[in-house]
Amino acid sequence: MMTSQALQARPVKKKFNTSYLFALPYMVVFFTLVVILIVISVVLSLTYYDTINFPTWIGLDNYVALFTQDTDFMQYALPTTIKYALIIGPGSYGLSFLMAWILSQITHKLRTLIAIILYSPSLTNGVLMSVIWKVVFSGDTRGYLNYYLLTLGIINEPIQWLQNSDMIFGIMIFVGIWSSMSVGFLAMLSGILNINKDLYEAAYVDGMKSRWQEIFYITIPSMKPQMLFGAVMAIVGTFNASGLASALSGSVPPPQFAGWLIVDHMNDYGFARYEMGYASAMSVILLIIVLSFNKISHKLFGEKK
C-alpha cells in the first residue's frame, strides 16, 4: 500500500473547465473584432496613411498635430463631446433608472407596453431620429414648433432653430435624451424586478419609513451589476454619438461647428480627407477618454473587493 506521503506527492490532475467552451465563441469574436482592431488603430495612429499608399511611419506626429495645430478639434470637437457626454450620460442614466423604477410599480401588461414604447427610439440611431425632429424644428411656418408658437402668438416670425448655432446643441441634447432608453434601461428594469421582495418587508419592519429610503438602501445596492452595466452603456453611447448636428442642420460641418463631436471630426478626416492615420489618432484618444470614464463607473458601482 502507498504511504500518505506518496499520495501527497502524487500530482493532482486538473479537470478541464467546460465553461471555457461556452465562452470560446465570444472570446474569438471579441479578439477578432475588438482587440485586433484596436491594435491596428494604434499602429496606424503612428503613421501617415492615405488609404492608397503604404503607411509611412511618423511616430507621434499625429498626436502632436492633434493637440497643437488642430484648432477645430481643441476648440469644438473635444469640449463639445465632453459637454455632451456629461449632460446626456448622467441625464439618460438617471432617467433610465427613474423610468425603470416607475414601471416596476405597475402591472405586467402595462409595464411591457410602456417599456416597448420607451425602448423603440433607441433601435434607430440619432441620425434617423433627426429626420423626424427636422420636421418639428423646421425654420419655416410649416415646422410644427414654429406653427404652434405662431398660432399662440408667442412669436411673430418663424425661428431658424436648426441654423442658429446657439440652439443646435440644445436640440441635440433633447433628441439625445429622448432616444437614450437603450439596453441599459432594460437591464435596470430587469434588475429592479428581480430584487427579493423580502428585503423590503424586512427593512420596513426595522424602521424604514419612505420610498426614498427604499431606493437608496435596498434598490440601488441590490442591483449594482445592472447599474454598472447601464453606466457603461451610457458612456459608450454618448461618446460614440456622431452626425446628429449635421443631420439636423443639413450641413457638414454644422453652422460654426455647433454640436461638432470627436467622431464627426474623426469621420471627416478618415472618410472625407482620407487621412486614416490622423483619424486613428483621434480614435485612440477617444478610447482613452471612454476607458477613463468607465473606470469612474467601476469605482461607483463595481463590487468592493
Phi and psi restraints in degrees (value plus and minus 20) as a CYANA .aco file:
   2 MET   PHI     -99.9   -59.9
   2 MET   PSI     118.6   158.6
   3 THR   PHI     -93.4   -53.4
   3 THR   PSI     145.8   185.8
   4 SER   PHI     -85.1   -45.1
   4 SER   PSI     -52.7   -12.7
   5 GLN   PHI     -87.3   -47.3
   5 GLN   PSI     -57.3   -17.3
   6 ALA   PHI     -87.6   -47.6
   6 ALA   PSI     -57.5   -17.5
   7 LEU   PHI     -85.6   -45.6
   7 LEU   PSI     -58.0   -18.0
   8 GLN   PHI     -89.2   -49.2
   8 GLN   PSI     -53.5   -13.5
   9 ALA   PHI     -96.9   -56.9
   9 ALA   PSI     -36.7     3.3
  10 ARG   PHI     -88.8   -48.8
  10 ARG   PSI     109.4   149.4
  11 PRO   PHI     -85.3   -45.3
  11 PRO   PSI     121.3   161.3
  12 VAL   PHI    -115.4   -75.4
  12 VAL   PSI     105.1   145.1
  13 LYS   PHI     -98.7   -58.7
  13 LYS   PSI     107.4   147.4
  14 LYS   PHI    -104.2   -64.2
  14 LYS   PSI     112.8   152.8
  15 LYS   PHI     -97.1   -57.1
  15 LYS   PSI     121.7   161.7
  16 PHE   PHI     -91.2   -51.2
  16 PHE   PSI     109.1   149.1
  17 ASN   PHI    -102.3   -62.3
  17 ASN   PSI      91.0   131.0
  18 THR   PHI     -88.0   -48.0
  18 THR   PSI     -34.3     5.7
  19 SER   PHI     -83.8   -43.8
  19 SER   PSI     -45.8    -5.8
  20 TYR   PHI     -84.1   -44.1
  20 TYR   PSI     -50.4   -10.4
  21 LEU   PHI     -86.3   -46.3
  21 LEU   PSI     -57.0   -17.0
  22 PHE   PHI     -91.5   -51.5
  22 PHE   PSI     -52.0   -12.0
  23 ALA   PHI    -102.9   -62.9
  23 ALA   PSI     -35.5     4.5
  24 LEU   PHI     -78.8   -38.8
  24 LEU   PSI     -66.3   -26.3
  25 PRO   PHI     -77.9   -37.9
  25 PRO   PSI     -63.4   -23.4
  26 TYR   PHI     -84.3   -44.3
  26 TYR   PSI     -61.8   -21.8
  27 MET   PHI     -82.9   -42.9
  27 MET   PSI     -58.9   -18.9
  28 VAL   PHI     -85.8   -45.8
  28 VAL   PSI     -66.8   -26.8
  29 VAL   PHI     -83.7   -43.7
  29 VAL   PSI     -63.9   -23.9
  30 PHE   PHI     -82.7   -42.7
  30 PHE   PSI     -64.3   -24.3
  31 PHE   PHI     -86.1   -46.1
  31 PHE   PSI     -59.4   -19.4
  32 THR   PHI     -93.4   -53.4
  32 THR   PSI     -64.9   -24.9
  33 LEU   PHI    -116.0   -76.0
  33 LEU   PSI     -31.8     8.2
  34 VAL   PHI    -138.8   -98.8
  34 VAL   PSI     -82.3   -42.3
  35 VAL   PHI     -82.1   -42.1
  35 VAL   PSI     -70.4   -30.4
  36 ILE   PHI     -83.1   -43.1
  36 ILE   PSI     -60.9   -20.9
  37 LEU   PHI     -87.7   -47.7
  37 LEU   PSI     -54.8   -14.8
  38 ILE   PHI     -85.5   -45.5
  38 ILE   PSI     -63.2   -23.2
  39 VAL   PHI     -81.3   -41.3
  39 VAL   PSI     -64.5   -24.5
  40 ILE   PHI     -81.7   -41.7
  40 ILE   PSI     -61.8   -21.8
  41 SER   PHI     -84.3   -44.3
  41 SER   PSI     -60.4   -20.4
  42 VAL   PHI     -84.2   -44.2
  42 VAL   PSI     -62.7   -22.7
  43 VAL   PHI     -84.7   -44.7
  43 VAL   PSI     -65.1   -25.1
  44 LEU   PHI     -84.9   -44.9
  44 LEU   PSI     -48.5    -8.5
  45 SER   PHI     -86.5   -46.5
  45 SER   PSI     -36.0     4.0
  46 LEU   PHI    -118.8   -78.8
  46 LEU   PSI      -5.9    34.1
  47 THR   PHI    -152.4  -112.4
  47 THR   PSI     146.5   186.5
  48 TYR   PHI    -121.2   -81.2
  48 TYR   PSI      99.2   139.2
  49 TYR   PHI    -157.9  -117.9
  49 TYR   PSI      96.4   136.4
  50 ASP   PHI    -121.4   -81.4
  50 ASP   PSI      -3.4    36.6
  51 THR   PHI      50.8    90.8
  51 THR   PSI     -23.5    16.5
  52 ILE   PHI    -133.3   -93.3
  52 ILE   PSI     -76.0   -36.0
  53 ASN   PHI    -105.4   -65.4
  53 ASN   PSI     142.1   182.1
  54 PHE   PHI     -85.3   -45.3
  54 PHE   PSI     120.2   160.2
  55 PRO   PHI     -76.0   -36.0
  55 PRO   PSI     120.0   160.0
  56 THR   PHI    -129.2   -89.2
  56 THR   PSI     107.4   147.4
  57 TRP   PHI     -90.0   -50.0
  57 TRP   PSI     105.0   145.0
  58 ILE   PHI    -149.9  -109.9
  58 ILE   PSI     -13.6    26.4
  59 GLY   PHI      48.3    88.3
  59 GLY   PSI    -151.9  -111.9
  60 LEU   PHI    -111.8   -71.8
  60 LEU   PSI      -5.1    34.9
  61 ASP   PHI     -80.4   -40.4
  61 ASP   PSI     -57.3   -17.3
  62 ASN   PHI     -82.8   -42.8
  62 ASN   PSI     -61.1   -21.1
  63 TYR   PHI     -89.5   -49.5
  63 TYR   PSI     -59.5   -19.5
  64 VAL   PHI     -82.1   -42.1
  64 VAL   PSI     -65.9   -25.9
  65 ALA   PHI     -84.6   -44.6
  65 ALA   PSI     -56.6   -16.6
  66 LEU   PHI     -82.6   -42.6
  66 LEU   PSI     -61.6   -21.6
  67 PHE   PHI    -115.8   -75.8
  67 PHE   PSI     -31.7     8.3
  68 THR   PHI    -138.0   -98.0
  68 THR   PSI     -42.5    -2.5
  69 GLN   PHI    -140.3  -100.3
  69 GLN   PSI     -45.8    -5.8
  70 ASP   PHI    -106.2   -66.2
  70 ASP   PSI      69.9   109.9
  71 THR   PHI     -89.1   -49.1
  71 THR   PSI     -51.5   -11.5
  72 ASP   PHI     -84.2   -44.2
  72 ASP   PSI     -55.9   -15.9
  73 PHE   PHI     -90.9   -50.9
  73 PHE   PSI     -67.2   -27.2
  74 MET   PHI     -94.0   -54.0
  74 MET   PSI     -54.5   -14.5
  75 GLN   PHI    -109.5   -69.5
  75 GLN   PSI     -48.3    -8.3
  76 TYR   PHI    -141.4  -101.4
  76 TYR   PSI     -80.1   -40.1
  77 ALA   PHI     -82.4   -42.4
  77 ALA   PSI     -72.2   -32.2
  78 LEU   PHI     -86.0   -46.0
  78 LEU   PSI     -74.0   -34.0
  79 PRO   PHI     -84.9   -44.9
  79 PRO   PSI     -56.1   -16.1
  80 THR   PHI     -86.3   -46.3
  80 THR   PSI     -59.9   -19.9
  81 THR   PHI     -83.5   -43.5
  81 THR   PSI     -65.3   -25.3
  82 ILE   PHI     -85.3   -45.3
  82 ILE   PSI     -62.3   -22.3
  83 LYS   PHI     -84.5   -44.5
  83 LYS   PSI     -62.8   -22.8
  84 TYR   PHI     -81.6   -41.6
  84 TYR   PSI     -63.6   -23.6
  85 ALA   PHI     -87.4   -47.4
  85 ALA   PSI     -58.7   -18.7
  86 LEU   PHI     -90.2   -50.2
  86 LEU   PSI     -43.4    -3.4
  87 ILE   PHI    -110.9   -70.9
  87 ILE   PSI     -72.5   -32.5
  88 ILE   PHI     -89.5   -49.5
  88 ILE   PSI     -61.1   -21.1
  89 GLY   PHI     -77.2   -37.2
  89 GLY   PSI     -85.9   -45.9
  90 PRO   PHI     -82.9   -42.9
  90 PRO   PSI     -54.6   -14.6
  91 GLY   PHI     -83.9   -43.9
  91 GLY   PSI     -71.0   -31.0
  92 SER   PHI     -88.0   -48.0
  92 SER   PSI     -54.3   -14.3
  93 TYR   PHI     -85.4   -45.4
  93 TYR   PSI     -68.8   -28.8
  94 GLY   PHI     -84.4   -44.4
  94 GLY   PSI     -60.5   -20.5
  95 LEU   PHI     -86.0   -46.0
  95 LEU   PSI     -58.1   -18.1
  96 SER   PHI     -82.4   -42.4
  96 SER   PSI     -64.2   -24.2
  97 PHE   PHI     -85.9   -45.9
  97 PHE   PSI     -62.7   -22.7
  98 LEU   PHI     -81.3   -41.3
  98 LEU   PSI     -67.1   -27.1
  99 MET   PHI     -87.2   -47.2
  99 MET   PSI     -56.8   -16.8
 100 ALA   PHI     -84.5   -44.5
 100 ALA   PSI     -60.5   -20.5
 101 TRP   PHI     -87.0   -47.0
 101 TRP   PSI     -61.2   -21.2
 102 ILE   PHI     -83.8   -43.8
 102 ILE   PSI     -64.0   -24.0
 103 LEU   PHI     -85.2   -45.2
 103 LEU   PSI     -49.2    -9.2
 104 SER   PHI     -88.7   -48.7
 104 SER   PSI     -33.7     6.3
 105 GLN   PHI    -112.7   -72.7
 105 GLN   PSI     -25.7    14.3
 106 ILE   PHI    -130.3   -90.3
 106 ILE   PSI     158.0   198.0
 107 THR   PHI     -89.6   -49.6
 107 THR   PSI     141.5   181.5
 108 HIS   PHI     -82.3   -42.3
 108 HIS   PSI     -69.0   -29.0
 109 LYS   PHI     -83.8   -43.8
 109 LYS   PSI     -65.7   -25.7
 110 LEU   PHI     -86.6   -46.6
 110 LEU   PSI     -57.6   -17.6
 111 ARG   PHI     -83.1   -43.1
 111 ARG   PSI     -62.3   -22.3
 112 THR   PHI     -83.0   -43.0
 112 THR   PSI     -63.7   -23.7
 113 LEU   PHI     -82.6   -42.6
 113 LEU   PSI     -68.2   -28.2
 114 ILE   PHI     -87.9   -47.9
 114 ILE   PSI     -57.3   -17.3
 115 ALA   PHI     -82.0   -42.0
 115 ALA   PSI     -60.1   -20.1
 116 ILE   PHI     -84.7   -44.7
 116 ILE   PSI     -61.2   -21.2
 117 ILE   PHI     -83.7   -43.7
 117 ILE   PSI     -62.3   -22.3
 118 LEU   PHI     -90.9   -50.9
 118 LEU   PSI     -54.4   -14.4
 119 TYR   PHI    -100.3   -60.3
 119 TYR   PSI     -49.7    -9.7
 120 SER   PHI     -77.5   -37.5
 120 SER   PSI     -57.5   -17.5
 121 PRO   PHI     -81.7   -41.7
 121 PRO   PSI     -47.8    -7.8
 122 SER   PHI     -95.3   -55.3
 122 SER   PSI     -32.3     7.7
 123 LEU   PHI     -90.9   -50.9
 123 LEU   PSI     -43.8    -3.8
 124 THR   PHI    -129.3   -89.3
 124 THR   PSI     127.2   167.2
 125 ASN   PHI     -96.1   -56.1
 125 ASN   PSI     152.5   192.5
 126 GLY   PHI     -82.7   -42.7
 126 GLY   PSI     -50.8   -10.8
 127 VAL   PHI     -84.7   -44.7
 127 VAL   PSI     -63.3   -23.3
 128 LEU   PHI     -86.5   -46.5
 128 LEU   PSI     -57.2   -17.2
 129 MET   PHI     -85.8   -45.8
 129 MET   PSI     -50.9   -10.9
 130 SER   PHI     -85.7   -45.7
 130 SER   PSI     -45.0    -5.0
 131 VAL   PHI     -82.0   -42.0
 131 VAL   PSI     -60.7   -20.7
 132 ILE   PHI     -87.7   -47.7
 132 ILE   PSI     -65.2   -25.2
 133 TRP   PHI     -94.3   -54.3
 133 TRP   PSI     -39.2     0.8
 134 LYS   PHI     -83.6   -43.6
 134 LYS   PSI     -54.2   -14.2
 135 VAL   PHI     -88.2   -48.2
 135 VAL   PSI     -59.2   -19.2
 136 VAL   PHI     -87.3   -47.3
 136 VAL   PSI     -64.4   -24.4
 137 PHE   PHI    -119.5   -79.5
 137 PHE   PSI      -0.3    39.7
 138 SER   PHI     -78.1   -38.1
 138 SER   PSI     123.9   163.9
 139 GLY   PHI    -102.7   -62.7
 139 GLY   PSI     -21.5    18.5
 140 ASP   PHI    -119.4   -79.4
 140 ASP   PSI    -194.8  -154.8
 141 THR   PHI     -93.6   -53.6
 141 THR   PSI     -33.4     6.6
 142 ARG   PHI    -104.4   -64.4
 142 ARG   PSI     -32.7     7.3
 143 GLY   PHI     -84.5   -44.5
 143 GLY   PSI     115.2   155.2
 144 TYR   PHI     -77.3   -37.3
 144 TYR   PSI     -65.3   -25.3
 145 LEU   PHI     -85.4   -45.4
 145 LEU   PSI     -67.2   -27.2
 146 ASN   PHI     -81.4   -41.4
 146 ASN   PSI     -60.0   -20.0
 147 TYR   PHI     -80.1   -40.1
 147 TYR   PSI     -67.8   -27.8
 148 TYR   PHI     -91.0   -51.0
 148 TYR   PSI     -56.4   -16.4
 149 LEU   PHI     -86.8   -46.8
 149 LEU   PSI     -57.3   -17.3
 150 LEU   PHI     -89.0   -49.0
 150 LEU   PSI     -60.3   -20.3
 151 THR   PHI     -83.2   -43.2
 151 THR   PSI     -59.8   -19.8
 152 LEU   PHI    -100.8   -60.8
 152 LEU   PSI     -25.7    14.3
 153 GLY   PHI      57.2    97.2
 153 GLY   PSI      -3.4    36.6
 154 ILE   PHI     -95.5   -55.5
 154 ILE   PSI     -54.9   -14.9
 155 ILE   PHI    -145.0  -105.0
 155 ILE   PSI     137.7   177.7
 156 ASN   PHI    -120.9   -80.9
 156 ASN   PSI     -39.9     0.1
 157 GLU   PHI    -166.5  -126.5
 157 GLU   PSI     135.2   175.2
 158 PRO   PHI     -80.2   -40.2
 158 PRO   PSI     125.9   165.9
 159 ILE   PHI    -122.0   -82.0
 159 ILE   PSI     113.4   153.4
 160 GLN   PHI    -102.2   -62.2
 160 GLN   PSI      60.3   100.3
 161 TRP   PHI     -81.6   -41.6
 161 TRP   PSI     -63.0   -23.0
 162 LEU   PHI    -112.1   -72.1
 162 LEU   PSI     -21.8    18.2
 163 GLN   PHI    -129.8   -89.8
 163 GLN   PSI     -22.2    17.8
 164 ASN   PHI    -114.8   -74.8
 164 ASN   PSI      96.5   136.5
 165 SER   PHI     -83.5   -43.5
 165 SER   PSI     -42.9    -2.9
 166 ASP   PHI     -98.6   -58.6
 166 ASP   PSI     -35.9     4.1
 167 MET   PHI    -126.6   -86.6
 167 MET   PSI     -42.8    -2.8
 168 ILE   PHI     -80.3   -40.3
 168 ILE   PSI     -63.5   -23.5
 169 PHE   PHI     -83.8   -43.8
 169 PHE   PSI     -61.2   -21.2
 170 GLY   PHI     -82.7   -42.7
 170 GLY   PSI     -58.7   -18.7
 171 ILE   PHI     -87.2   -47.2
 171 ILE   PSI     -58.4   -18.4
 172 MET   PHI     -78.0   -38.0
 172 MET   PSI     -63.6   -23.6
 173 ILE   PHI     -81.5   -41.5
 173 ILE   PSI     -64.7   -24.7
 174 PHE   PHI     -81.0   -41.0
 174 PHE   PSI     -68.9   -28.9
 175 VAL   PHI     -85.2   -45.2
 175 VAL   PSI     -58.8   -18.8
 176 GLY   PHI     -83.5   -43.5
 176 GLY   PSI     -64.3   -24.3
 177 ILE   PHI     -84.9   -44.9
 177 ILE   PSI     -60.9   -20.9
 178 TRP   PHI     -83.0   -43.0
 178 TRP   PSI     -53.8   -13.8
 179 SER   PHI    -124.9   -84.9
 179 SER   PSI       3.1    43.1
 180 SER   PHI    -114.7   -74.7
 180 SER   PSI     -22.2    17.8
 181 MET   PHI     -99.4   -59.4
 181 MET   PSI      59.9    99.9
 182 SER   PHI    -123.3   -83.3
 182 SER   PSI    -170.7  -130.7
 183 VAL   PHI     -84.7   -44.7
 183 VAL   PSI     -45.3    -5.3
 184 GLY   PHI     -81.9   -41.9
 184 GLY   PSI     -59.3   -19.3
 185 PHE   PHI     -82.5   -42.5
 185 PHE   PSI     -64.2   -24.2
 186 LEU   PHI     -85.7   -45.7
 186 LEU   PSI     -56.8   -16.8
 187 ALA   PHI     -84.5   -44.5
 187 ALA   PSI     -62.2   -22.2
 188 MET   PHI     -85.4   -45.4
 188 MET   PSI     -61.0   -21.0
 189 LEU   PHI     -81.9   -41.9
 189 LEU   PSI     -63.4   -23.4
 190 SER   PHI     -83.6   -43.6
 190 SER   PSI     -60.6   -20.6
 191 GLY   PHI     -82.9   -42.9
 191 GLY   PSI     -62.2   -22.2
 192 ILE   PHI     -86.1   -46.1
 192 ILE   PSI     -61.4   -21.4
 193 LEU   PHI     -89.0   -49.0
 193 LEU   PSI     -41.4    -1.4
 194 ASN   PHI    -117.5   -77.5
 194 ASN   PSI     -15.0    25.0
 195 ILE   PHI     -91.6   -51.6
 195 ILE   PSI     116.0   156.0
 196 ASN   PHI     -84.2   -44.2
 196 ASN   PSI     100.2   140.2
 197 LYS   PHI     -85.0   -45.0
 197 LYS   PSI     -42.1    -2.1
 198 ASP   PHI     -84.2   -44.2
 198 ASP   PSI     -46.9    -6.9
 199 LEU   PHI     -83.2   -43.2
 199 LEU   PSI     -60.1   -20.1
 200 TYR   PHI     -87.2   -47.2
 200 TYR   PSI     -62.6   -22.6
 201 GLU   PHI     -83.2   -43.2
 201 GLU   PSI     -62.6   -22.6
 202 ALA   PHI     -85.2   -45.2
 202 ALA   PSI     -57.4   -17.4
 203 ALA   PHI     -86.5   -46.5
 203 ALA   PSI     -60.1   -20.1
 204 TYR   PHI     -88.1   -48.1
 204 TYR   PSI     -53.9   -13.9
 205 VAL   PHI     -85.0   -45.0
 205 VAL   PSI     -55.9   -15.9
 206 ASP   PHI    -100.5   -60.5
 206 ASP   PSI     -22.4    17.6
 207 GLY   PHI      99.4   139.4
 207 GLY   PSI     -16.5    23.5
 208 MET   PHI     -87.2   -47.2
 208 MET   PSI     114.2   154.2
 209 LYS   PHI    -140.0  -100.0
 209 LYS   PSI     -32.8     7.2
 210 SER   PHI    -159.1  -119.1
 210 SER   PSI     144.4   184.4
 211 ARG   PHI     -88.9   -48.9
 211 ARG   PSI     -50.6   -10.6
 212 TRP   PHI     -82.9   -42.9
 212 TRP   PSI     -63.1   -23.1
 213 GLN   PHI     -84.5   -44.5
 213 GLN   PSI     -56.4   -16.4
 214 GLU   PHI     -80.3   -40.3
 214 GLU   PSI     -62.5   -22.5
 215 ILE   PHI     -88.6   -48.6
 215 ILE   PSI     -67.6   -27.6
 216 PHE   PHI     -99.5   -59.5
 216 PHE   PSI     -48.2    -8.2
 217 TYR   PHI    -123.1   -83.1
 217 TYR   PSI     -39.8     0.2
 218 ILE   PHI    -139.2   -99.2
 218 ILE   PSI     -76.1   -36.1
 219 THR   PHI     -84.0   -44.0
 219 THR   PSI     -77.9   -37.9
 220 ILE   PHI     -83.4   -43.4
 220 ILE   PSI     -68.3   -28.3
 221 PRO   PHI     -82.3   -42.3
 221 PRO   PSI     -45.9    -5.9
 222 SER   PHI    -103.7   -63.7
 222 SER   PSI     -30.1     9.9
 223 MET   PHI    -150.8  -110.8
 223 MET   PSI      19.0    59.0
 224 LYS   PHI     -80.7   -40.7
 224 LYS   PSI     -58.5   -18.5
 225 PRO   PHI     -79.9   -39.9
 225 PRO   PSI     -62.2   -22.2
 226 GLN   PHI     -88.8   -48.8
 226 GLN   PSI     -55.2   -15.2
 227 MET   PHI     -85.4   -45.4
 227 MET   PSI     -60.6   -20.6
 228 LEU   PHI     -85.8   -45.8
 228 LEU   PSI     -63.9   -23.9
 229 PHE   PHI     -81.2   -41.2
 229 PHE   PSI     -63.6   -23.6
 230 GLY   PHI     -83.0   -43.0
 230 GLY   PSI     -58.1   -18.1
 231 ALA   PHI     -86.0   -46.0
 231 ALA   PSI     -64.0   -24.0
 232 VAL   PHI     -83.3   -43.3
 232 VAL   PSI     -63.9   -23.9
 233 MET   PHI     -85.2   -45.2
 233 MET   PSI     -56.8   -16.8
 234 ALA   PHI     -86.1   -46.1
 234 ALA   PSI     -61.8   -21.8
 235 ILE   PHI     -84.2   -44.2
 235 ILE   PSI     -69.1   -29.1
 236 VAL   PHI     -82.4   -42.4
 236 VAL   PSI     -62.0   -22.0
 237 GLY   PHI     -84.6   -44.6
 237 GLY   PSI     -62.0   -22.0
 238 THR   PHI     -91.8   -51.8
 238 THR   PSI     -60.2   -20.2
 239 PHE   PHI     -94.5   -54.5
 239 PHE   PSI     -40.7    -0.7
 240 ASN   PHI    -111.7   -71.7
 240 ASN   PSI     -19.8    20.2
 241 ALA   PHI     -83.9   -43.9
 241 ALA   PSI     124.1   164.1
 242 SER   PHI    -182.6  -142.6
 242 SER   PSI     137.4   177.4
 243 GLY   PHI      55.2    95.2
 243 GLY   PSI     -21.9    18.1
 244 LEU   PHI     -90.3   -50.3
 244 LEU   PSI     -68.3   -28.3
 245 ALA   PHI     -84.4   -44.4
 245 ALA   PSI     -60.8   -20.8
 246 SER   PHI     -86.0   -46.0
 246 SER   PSI     -59.8   -19.8
 247 ALA   PHI     -87.2   -47.2
 247 ALA   PSI     -57.0   -17.0
 248 LEU   PHI     -90.2   -50.2
 248 LEU   PSI     -65.5   -25.5
 249 SER   PHI    -102.8   -62.8
 249 SER   PSI     -41.3    -1.3
 250 GLY   PHI      59.9    99.9
 250 GLY   PSI      -5.4    34.6
 251 SER   PHI    -158.9  -118.9
 251 SER   PSI     129.1   169.1
 252 VAL   PHI    -145.7  -105.7
 252 VAL   PSI      95.6   135.6
 253 PRO   PHI     -94.4   -54.4
 253 PRO   PSI     147.3   187.3
 254 PRO   PHI     -87.3   -47.3
 254 PRO   PSI     146.6   186.6
 255 PRO   PHI     -71.7   -31.7
 255 PRO   PSI     104.0   144.0
 256 GLN   PHI      33.3    73.3
 256 GLN   PSI      12.7    52.7
 257 PHE   PHI      37.1    77.1
 257 PHE   PSI       6.1    46.1
 258 ALA   PHI     -87.4   -47.4
 258 ALA   PSI     107.8   147.8
 259 GLY   PHI      54.9    94.9
 259 GLY   PSI      -3.5    36.5
 260 TRP   PHI     -99.6   -59.6
 260 TRP   PSI      97.3   137.3
 261 LEU   PHI    -124.8   -84.8
 261 LEU   PSI     148.4   188.4
 262 ILE   PHI     -79.9   -39.9
 262 ILE   PSI     -62.7   -22.7
 263 VAL   PHI     -85.5   -45.5
 263 VAL   PSI     -54.8   -14.8
 264 ASP   PHI     -81.4   -41.4
 264 ASP   PSI     -65.7   -25.7
 265 HIS   PHI     -84.9   -44.9
 265 HIS   PSI     -59.5   -19.5
 266 MET   PHI     -85.8   -45.8
 266 MET   PSI     -64.1   -24.1
 267 ASN   PHI     -85.2   -45.2
 267 ASN   PSI     -55.1   -15.1
 268 ASP   PHI     -82.5   -42.5
 268 ASP   PSI     -66.0   -26.0
 269 TYR   PHI     -94.8   -54.8
 269 TYR   PSI     -54.7   -14.7
 270 GLY   PHI     -98.4   -58.4
 270 GLY   PSI     -62.5   -22.5
 271 PHE   PHI    -130.8   -90.8
 271 PHE   PSI     -32.7     7.3
 272 ALA   PHI    -124.6   -84.6
 272 ALA   PSI     -60.6   -20.6
 273 ARG   PHI    -121.1   -81.1
 273 ARG   PSI     -28.7    11.3
 274 TYR   PHI      38.5    78.5
 274 TYR   PSI      18.0    58.0
 275 GLU   PHI    -125.9   -85.9
 275 GLU   PSI      56.3    96.3
 276 MET   PHI     -87.4   -47.4
 276 MET   PSI     -52.5   -12.5
 277 GLY   PHI     -84.0   -44.0
 277 GLY   PSI     -63.5   -23.5
 278 TYR   PHI     -87.6   -47.6
 278 TYR   PSI     -61.4   -21.4
 279 ALA   PHI     -83.5   -43.5
 279 ALA   PSI     -56.0   -16.0
 280 SER   PHI     -85.4   -45.4
 280 SER   PSI     -55.7   -15.7
 281 ALA   PHI     -81.9   -41.9
 281 ALA   PSI     -60.3   -20.3
 282 MET   PHI     -84.3   -44.3
 282 MET   PSI     -59.5   -19.5
 283 SER   PHI     -84.9   -44.9
 283 SER   PSI     -55.3   -15.3
 284 VAL   PHI     -86.8   -46.8
 284 VAL   PSI     -63.1   -23.1
 285 ILE   PHI     -82.1   -42.1
 285 ILE   PSI     -62.1   -22.1
 286 LEU   PHI     -83.8   -43.8
 286 LEU   PSI     -59.3   -19.3
 287 LEU   PHI     -82.0   -42.0
 287 LEU   PSI     -61.9   -21.9
 288 ILE   PHI     -84.0   -44.0
 288 ILE   PSI     -60.3   -20.3
 289 ILE   PHI     -84.0   -44.0
 289 ILE   PSI     -65.4   -25.4
 290 VAL   PHI     -83.0   -43.0
 290 VAL   PSI     -64.0   -24.0
 291 LEU   PHI     -82.9   -42.9
 291 LEU   PSI     -54.8   -14.8
 292 SER   PHI     -85.4   -45.4
 292 SER   PSI     -64.1   -24.1
 293 PHE   PHI     -89.3   -49.3
 293 PHE   PSI     -54.9   -14.9
 294 ASN   PHI     -83.8   -43.8
 294 ASN   PSI     -55.4   -15.4
 295 LYS   PHI     -82.3   -42.3
 295 LYS   PSI     -59.4   -19.4
 296 ILE   PHI     -84.5   -44.5
 296 ILE   PSI     -60.9   -20.9
 297 SER   PHI     -81.6   -41.6
 297 SER   PSI     -61.1   -21.1
 298 HIS   PHI     -86.5   -46.5
 298 HIS   PSI     -53.3   -13.3
 299 LYS   PHI     -84.5   -44.5
 299 LYS   PSI     -57.2   -17.2
 300 LEU   PHI    -101.2   -61.2
 300 LEU   PSI     -61.2   -21.2
 301 PHE   PHI    -139.0   -99.0
 301 PHE   PSI     -25.0    15.0
 302 GLY   PHI     -92.7   -52.7
 302 GLY   PSI     139.9   179.9
 303 GLU   PHI     -91.1   -51.1
 303 GLU   PSI     111.8   151.8
 304 LYS   PHI     -95.9   -55.9
 304 LYS   PSI     107.5   147.5
